[in-house]
Amino acid sequence: MLTKPLAYATVDAVPEFLGRMSVEITAKQVDKLPLIATRIHPGAEVFVALIDPADLEGQIAAVRAIRQHGLKPVPHIPARFVHGRDDLARRLEAFARQGRVERVLVLGGGAKHPVGDYRAAIELLETGLLQANGITGFGMAGDERQGQPEDFLRAFELAREAGLGITVHAGEFGGPESVAAALEVLRPSRIGHGVRAIEDPALVARLADEKVVLECCPGSNVALGLYPSFDAHPFPSLLAAGCKATLNSDDPPYFQTSLGREYAIAREHFGLGDKQLTALTRTAIEAAFLDKKTKADLLERLPAQRR
């Protein structure tokens, strides 16, 4: 078990510990895909970082090459690199021509640009182009101590008006007060992490009453030292209090985990059986930002005896 997080893995250092789940490359590193393909699961995600905003063709070539190696490309378009509606349309259409791309990261500028990226996001949301191109959800991730929910209110208002699902990172390093602030200001249907709500019984009751779904990541929480062990993790207590929760892998390479490992942790350390684990999967599907047909198809695939 990790006692501290490992440095985020890029293609320049693809270690055996990766859990064979995902890795990040730039358009100029496609020549290393044969190595990557031997170190991660077939079908795993490969994030395509955009280093040169003008190099769309290079990013497209990387997407094509990743798919040819049996992996799943995830293009990354930082919002601050997009110059208006036409530019974003050009990028999204270019990726669509390469076949099915399940995810395109349009934000994610990191700690250096937390507010600036959301100002750019506001401009993109106002064009209506994101939602017109299959974007179904809008969220804020990262260290919640770096800003206040009010800083991002306008972007979330636009996202909600556009019918996008809302999720907000809170209740990890920021404590229960960050969960309360997110609920009051941004009104999400899901909370990324949210586990430290357990420190405020009234807040836990509110989460249960309002059926806000918690995206819990036990492996990440223990690796980062939020809790000293899985046995000390509040996941079982949140479930017992009536909260809706799901299991998530957070960042698999960073925390040496996978979604399967998180379910194994819940079985071994939280005492959850097949029926309870299937119920968590049902919650995840029902809370997903998906159309009704896709949800119904996924729910149908759950083991019948455990539904």
N, C-alpha and C positions, 0 to 999 in steps of 0.2 A: 504493500500500500504506500502511496506517495505521502510524504509528510509536508511537501511544498510543491507548488506547481512547476512544471518543466517549461523551459522557454518554448514559445510557439514554434511549431515545426514548419520549415519551408523546404523547398526542394534541394537547397544547398546542403541540408543536413537531414536526410531521410533516415531516421534511426529505426531499428527493429522494434522499438517499443510502441510504434505508432498505433498499435491496435488495428492497423490496416484499414483506417476509416476515411481519412481525408488529408489533403495537403494543399498548400498554396503555391502557385507558380506565377511567373510573369510571362508575357507573350514571347519573350526572348529565351525562355527556358524549355521550349517544347522538345528540344533534343534530349532532355533527360526523362522524357515520359517512359521509355523502356525500363529504366531503373525504377521509377515510381510504380509502374504496373506490377513489378515483382514484390513490392512492399505493402501494397494496400489491397483490400478486397475488390474483386471484380464488381463494377457498378458503384464503387465508392465515389464520393464527391471530390472534384479537383477545382479549387477556386482559382479563377483567372484574374490576377491583380492587374489593374490598369496603371502602369507607370507613366506612359506617354499618352496624354489625353487625345492626341491626334492619331495615334496608332490603332485605329479601329480595325483595319485589315489584319494587323498582327494578332489582335485579340480574337478575331473571327477564325483565323488560321489555327490558333491554339484550341478554340472550342472544337473545331473539326477534328484535330489530331487527338484530343482527349477522348472523343467519342470513338474514334477508330481503334483506340486501345481498350475499349470496353469499359471506360470510366464515365462518370457523369460530370459534365462541365457546369460550373456555376460562374457566369460572368459577373464581374464587380464593376459597377459604374458609380463612382463617388458623385453625389449630387452637385458638388461644387465644380465638377469638370464638365457639366452639361450646359451648353450654351443655348438655352431656349427650347421651345416646343419642337421645332423642326430637327434639331440636333438629337434630342432624345428619341424622336420617332425614327430617325435614321438608324440609330444604334439598336433599338428594340427590333425593328424590322429586319435588320441584318442578322441578328441572332436567330430570329424566327425562321429565316430561310435555311438555317443549318439543321433544322429538325427540332424536335421537342426539347425545350430548355425549361426545366421545372422551376428554376429559381434564377432571378437576376437581382443581385444586391445593388440597390440604387443609392443607398446611404452608406454608413459605416466609415466615416472619416477618422474615427478614433478620438483620443483625448485632446488632440491639438485643435480640433475643429468641431466641438460638440454643438455649439449654438449656430455657428456659420452653416453647418450642414443642414440644420433644420430650417434655416432661412431659405436655403436652396430648395429644400423639400417643399416648403410652402409654395414657391414659384411653380414647381412641377405639379403639385396637387391642383393648383389653380387652373392649369391648362386642361385638366381632366384626362391627360394622356396616360397616366399610370393606371387608373382604373379601367380605361378603355383597352388596355393591353394585357388584361388578365391579372393585374395586381389585386390581391384580395385582402391583404392585411397591412397594418402599419404599426411599427413599434419603436421603442427606445431601449437600447441595451447599453451595457457598460457600468461603470462605477457611478451609482446614483448620487454620490456625494459631490460630484463635479458640477452639478447645476440644480436648479429648482424646477419642478413641474411647470411653473408659470412661464419659464423661459421658452417652453415648447407648446404652449397652449394653442396658439393659432394653427399650427400644423395639425394637431390632433383634432381640432374642431373641423378643419377642412376634410380630414380623412374620414371622420364620422359622417359628415354631411354627404360624402361620396359613397357611403355604404361600406367602407372598409372595416374589417375587424380591428380591434384595438388591444394591444398588449404593451405592458410597461414593466421595465426592470426595476424592482424595488424589494426591500426586505432582505437584502444580503448584507452588504457592509453598512448601509444606511440605517439599519435597525427598523423597528416597527413604525417609527414616525414617517419613514419614507413610503411605507405601504399606505398609511393613512392619507398622506399628502397626495399620492397618486390617485387614490380613490376619490378624494374630494375635488381635485383639479382636472384630472384627465379622464376619469370615469371609464377605466378599461374593463373588458370582460375577462381578461386574463392578466395575471401578474407573473412576471419572470422571477423565479425564486419565491419570494414572499415568506420564507420559512421563519424569519425572525418576528413575524406577527405573533408567534407563540408567546412572546414576552408581554403581550397585552391581551388579556382574556376578552375584553370588550371588543377589540379589533377582530379577534378570532371569531367571535359570535357574529359580527357584522359580515365577515367574509362568507360564513356559512349561510347566513340569512339571504345575502344578495347573490349567492351562488357564483361568486367570482372564482375562476379556476386558477389554482396555483401550479406553475410550471416548476416542479421541484427537481433538484439535481443533487442528490446525496453525495455522489462521488466527488463532485466539484466542491461541495461545502466542507467535506472532511479534508480534502487535499489542501484547501486554502486556510484551514484552521478555524473555521467558524464553529466547528464542533470537534471535540477531541477524538471521537470515535463514532461509528455508525450506531452503536447502541445508545449514544447520547443524542442522536438526531431526532428532531421533533416530528418527523413525517407521520409516525403512528398516532401521535397525539393530535395532530391536525385532522387526520381521518376520523379519529374517535370523536372529535368535536363537531363533526358534520361538514367539514370543509371539502370542497371538490378539489382534487389534486391529480396530477399526472407525474410520471417519471420521465426524466429527460437526461441526456448525456452532456449538455452544456457545450463543451468544446472537446471532442474525443481525443485528439492528439495531445492537447495541453494537459489533460487530466488522466491520461492513460486509461480511458474507459470506452464503453460503447453502450448503446441502449440495452443490449442484452445483459451486459454486466450490471446495469442499474436495476434491472428486474431481478437478477440473481441476488443482489444486495438486499432488495426488499424481501425476497424469500428467506434468505439466511438470517438477516439481522432484524427485520421487522416482523417476521413470522407470518407473512402473507402467503396464502395458498393460491391454487390455480384460479378459483372463483374470484378472489379479491384482485388478483393481478389482471384478470380479464376485465373486471369492472373498471380498473384504472385505464385500460386500453379503450374501453367504451367511452369513458369520460374524455379521453384525448381526441377521439374521433368526433364526438359531439361538439367539442369546443374548437375543433379545427376550423380555420377560415376557408371552408370549402362549400361548393354548391350542394344542394340537397341530394342529388343523384349520386355524386361521388361519396358522400357520407353514407348513404344507404348501401351502396356497393361494398364499402369497407366494413360496415356493421354486419353485413351478411356473411363476411368471411370469418367472423369470430367463431370459435368453437361452439357449436350448438348447445352442447351440454353445459356450457359455462355462461351462457348469455343471461 
